[in-house]
Amino acid sequence: QAIQAINGYTNMSAEEFTNVIFQKIDVNNDGELTLEEFISGVESDEDLMELITQSFDLSNVLKVIQNG
């Protein structure tokens, strides 16, 4: 949530974000994601890759830390 707030990407709650991820890539619907499911799912879904890239971009966090 903090990273999303610093990046200005707050149109989705953490719960909504998690639900989107699971709906798209929990292929066996067991409510758990293996590393393999996660990597495969993100690599095969361009929109999800963009969403994750934006959500976890740490460049603005580093700028905030550097500037005090």
N, C-alpha and C positions, 0 to 999 in steps of 0.2 A: 504494500500500500504506500509506503514511504517513497519508494523508487518511482512508482506511478505518479505520485503527487509532485515530486520534484520535476519529473519529465512533462508535467501537464497532461498526463494521460489518465484521467480519473473518471471517464464516462462509464466505467464498469467496476462494480465492487469486486473484492477479492473472491467472494463466493461465486459471483457470476463468471468471473474469469476462469475459475477452477471448473465450473460446470461446462463451459464451452470446451475446454481442453478435454475433459472426459468424454463429452458427447462426440467429439471429433475423432479421438484416437484410442479410446478404450475398446479395442476391437472385439474382445471376448466378453465384454460387459460384466466383468467381475468386480467392478468398483475399485480396481487397483491398476496402476500403470507400471509395467516393467520398464526398465531403461530402453529395451529394444522397441517396445510399443511407442514410447515417447519419441525416440529418435526417428523411427520409421514414419510415425504420424506427422511429425513436424516437417520432415523432409518432403512428404508427399502432398502437403497442403500449403499452398503459397500464402493464403490469407492468414493461416495460423502462424506461419513462419514470421510474417510481418508483425502480427500481434505480439508474439513473444519477443521479437527483436526490439520493438518499441517499449514494451513493458519492462524489459530488463536491461535497457541501455543505461550503463553506469557513468557515461561521460558527464552528464549534468551533475551527478552526485559528486564526482571528483572535483568539478569546478566549485561546488558549494563548499567542499572540505578545504580546498586550496584557498578560497577567498575568506575563510573564517565564518 
